[in-house]
Amino acid sequence: MENNEYIPHPVDTSDVELPAEIMELAEVIARNVHEVWAESRLREGWTYGEVRDDAKRQTPCLVEYDELSDEEKSYDLNTALGTLRLITKLGFRIIKE
């Protein structure tokens, strides 16, 4: 199959409403997603750079989560929310002990 034939079919989670405590968890997950990503990039030899340069392995995103642009934070948060909605849609419950 060629790339131009691929059509994504994610599970529809638009009907899932997450409770407030899970929304707080989403923020924690988003921060951790960034930390895991940054750790991986650093291991691969990437460094901080004002602009992204794949050839030099530089990216402006190698900063603490709070220093990311709103767009970058939104990407991480949407990833976390999508995962939490999918977990809920599949019938799992997340319970804080």
C-alpha positions as CSV (number, residue, x, y, z in Angstrom):
1,M,0.0,0.0,0.0
2,E,1.3,3.4,-0.9
3,N,1.2,6.3,1.7
4,N,-1.4,8.2,-0.3
5,E,-3.8,5.3,0.1
6,Y,-3.7,5.3,3.9
7,I,-6.8,6.6,5.6
8,P,-6.7,6.7,9.4
9,H,-9.6,5.3,11.3
10,P,-9.2,6.3,15.0
11,V,-11.8,5.2,17.5
12,D,-14.5,7.9,17.8
13,T,-14.2,9.2,21.3
14,S,-16.2,12.4,20.7
15,D,-19.0,11.2,23.0
16,V,-16.6,10.6,26.0
17,E,-16.7,13.3,28.7
18,L,-13.9,13.1,31.2
19,P,-14.5,14.1,34.8
20,A,-12.5,17.0,36.3
21,E,-10.0,14.7,38.2
22,I,-9.2,13.0,34.9
23,M,-8.7,16.3,33.2
24,E,-6.1,17.1,35.9
25,L,-4.5,13.7,35.1
26,A,-4.3,14.7,31.5
27,E,-2.1,17.7,32.3
28,V,0.3,15.5,34.3
29,I,0.4,13.0,31.4
30,A,1.0,15.8,28.9
31,R,4.0,17.0,31.0
32,N,5.3,13.4,31.1
33,V,4.9,12.9,27.4
34,H,7.1,15.9,26.8
35,E,9.7,14.6,29.3
36,V,9.8,11.2,27.7
37,W,10.1,12.8,24.2
38,A,12.9,15.2,25.4
39,E,14.8,12.4,27.1
40,S,14.6,10.3,23.9
41,R,15.8,13.3,21.7
42,L,18.7,14.0,24.0
43,R,19.8,10.3,23.9
44,E,19.7,10.6,20.1
45,G,22.1,13.5,20.2
46,W,19.6,16.4,19.7
47,T,20.3,19.7,21.3
48,Y,18.4,23.0,21.8
49,G,18.3,25.3,18.8
50,E,16.3,28.5,18.1
51,V,14.8,26.8,15.1
52,R,14.2,23.2,14.2
53,D,17.1,21.8,12.1
54,D,16.9,18.1,11.5
55,A,20.4,17.9,9.9
56,K,21.9,19.5,13.0
57,R,19.6,17.7,15.3
58,Q,18.4,20.9,16.9
59,T,15.0,21.8,18.1
60,P,13.5,24.7,20.1
61,C,11.3,22.2,22.0
62,L,14.1,21.0,24.2
63,V,12.9,23.1,27.1
64,E,10.8,22.5,30.2
65,Y,7.2,21.9,29.5
66,D,6.2,25.3,31.0
67,E,8.5,27.0,28.4
68,L,6.9,25.4,25.4
69,S,4.7,27.3,23.0
70,D,0.9,27.0,23.5
71,E,0.9,25.0,20.3
72,E,3.4,22.5,21.6
73,K,1.6,22.2,24.9
74,S,-1.7,21.7,23.1
75,Y,-0.2,18.8,21.1
76,D,0.9,17.0,24.2
77,L,-2.3,17.7,26.0
78,N,-4.4,16.5,23.1
79,T,-2.4,13.3,23.0
80,A,-3.0,12.7,26.7
81,L,-6.7,13.5,26.4
82,G,-7.1,11.3,23.4
83,T,-5.5,8.4,25.2
84,L,-7.7,8.9,28.3
85,R,-10.8,9.2,26.2
86,L,-9.9,5.9,24.4
87,I,-9.2,4.1,27.7
88,T,-12.7,5.3,28.9
89,K,-14.4,4.4,25.7
90,L,-13.0,0.9,25.9
91,G,-14.7,0.4,29.3
92,F,-11.7,0.9,31.6
93,R,-11.9,3.0,34.7
94,I,-9.2,5.1,36.1
95,I,-9.4,5.3,39.9
96,K,-7.0,7.2,42.1
97,E,-6.1,5.4,45.3
